[in-house]
Amino acid sequence: MKLESNRRVAACAAGFALPRYAELPTVGLYLDQSVQFVNGCFRTFQGVELTASMVSNYVKKGIISHPIKKKYTRDQLACLIYIVVSKNVLSMENIDSLFKMQRAHYTSAQAYDTFCDELENYLPYVFGLTKSFSELEPDVDDARKLLRSTIISAVNKIYLDCVFTDLRQEQALWPDILPDLA
């Protein structure tokens, strides 16, 4: 990859930060508002997105609980943020299993904030913004190890999607002269 392309791809991840559990909306959000909120967290990453029909399917399958009076709570938003990251590397069945493991060991706030810390630690490293990633808490249990493995896989998938999107855009802009520049 050329230097300019590396910069464009790295720019996708520069400054990325998820809201922590305490920063998630305390008032319930309707379906469209929930989808908009989650997608807003990942606006720089193409392909990391959620639709209303996806959310409805997650509710029908019991992966997230039913909304209360058609409104989604911060627990459900935290689950949706996790799902939108992991859905490209885990099956829904495996996501559900991981949720059950997390709930057995951690509160919703602990599980979600740990997910955010791990994601924000690994993402800049994969995107070339840092030379190494911080050593966070060791894998104290299977739930933590599986969470970390999911994040590593998901971040690498997000990175590859960004790289290939950039390559396609570059080829679309310069289809005739790119071979001459190589």
N, C-alpha and C positions, 0 to 999 in steps of 0.2 A: 504494500500500500504506500502511496506517495504521502509526503509530509502534510500537504494541504488536506488530503482526505483524512489522515489521522487526526488532524486538528478539528475537522468538522465532526467526526465521530465522537471525539473526546468532549466536544462542546455539549453534546446531548446529555452528558452526565455531570457536567460542571455545576456545582452548587446544589445538586439534588438532595432533598431532605423531605422525609415524610413527617406529617404531623404526629406527635406522640399521642398516646391514648388520652391523656388529660386535655389535649388540644382538639380532639374530635368533637363535633357538634354535640351539645348536651340535649338539644331539642331534637325530636324525631324528624327525619327527612322523608318526604314522599319518594316513591320509586324513581321518578325522573331526576329529582334533586340528588338522590343517593348516587345514581349512575354518573351524573355530572360532577359530583364531588370526587368520587373515586377516579374518574378519568382525568380530572384536573390535577390530581397528584402525579400523573404519569404523562402529562401532555408532551414532553420532549421525546418520549419513546414510542415510535410508531409500532403498532401491533399489540401494545400493552393497553388493552381497553376492555370495557365492559358494556354490555347492552342490557336493556330492560328485560328482554326475553331470557337472557342468561340468568339474571337475578331470579326471575320467576321460576326457572328450572331448578336453581339451587334450593329454593324454598320448597318446591314440589318434591325434590329428592331428599329433603330433610338435612341438607348440608348446612344450611343456615335456618334459623327459626323463622316462623311466620312474623310478619310485621304486626305491630300493635296499632290498631286503628289505621292501617295502611301506612304507618310510619316506621322507618328503620332506625334502630337505636345505635349508639356508638359501638356496642359489641358486634352488631351485624355489619357496621361499616368497617370495623377492624378485620372481620372475617372476609369481607369483599375485597379489601385491599390485599390481603394475603392471597386470596384466590386469583385475582387478576395477575399477580406475579407468577404464581406457581402453576396455573392451568395449562401452560404450554409444555411443562416438563413432568407433570403428574396427572394421573387419571383422577376423575372425581372421586372414585372409590378410595384412592390413596390419600387424597386431600382430606376426605372425611375421617379416615383412620388417623391421620396426623392431628386433626382437630381434637379427636377423642383423647389421644395421648397427651396433648398439650393441656386439655381441660383437667385431666387427672393429676397433673403435676403443678400447674400454674394458674393464677387468676388470669382473666382476660387481659387486664392491663399489663401484667408481667409478660405474658406470651407475646402480645402485640409489640410492646416496647423492645423486647429482645429481638423479634423479627426485624424491626426497624433498624436497630443497632447493627445487626449482622448484615443486612442489606446495604446500609450506608457505609459499612466498613469494606465490604468486598467490591462494590460497584466502582469506586474510583480506581482501584487497583486494576481491574479487568479493562477499564476504559483508558488506561495509561496515564491517569492523572496523578497517581502516586506510585512509588517504586516498590512498595510493600503494603501489606494490610496489617492492621493492628492485631495483636493476639488478644482476643476477647476471652471470656470465661471458657475454661475447657469443657469438652463434651461431658457433662456430669451424668447424663442419662441418655437413653435411646431417643427420647423426644427431642432433646437438644441436638443430638448428632444428626437426626433425620431433618430437622429444620435447617441446620447449616448446610447439609448436602443438597437440599432443595434449593436454597438460595444460591449456592455456587452454580448449580446447573442452570437455574433461571437467569442469573446475571450473564452467564456465558451465552445463553440463547438470545437474550436482549442485545448483547454486544454484537453477535453475529448478524442479527436482523438489521441493526443500525449500519454495519459495514456494508452489507449487500444492498441495502436501500441507497446508501451513498454511491456505491458503484453503479447501480442502475441509473441514478439521476445524472451522474457524470457522463455515462455513456449516451444517455438521451440528449444531453447538451452538446456533446462533442463526438458524434458517432464516426465522422470521417477522419478526424485528425488524431484521435487517441492512439491508434496503432503506430502512427509516425512518431509520437512522443516517447514511446517506450524504449 
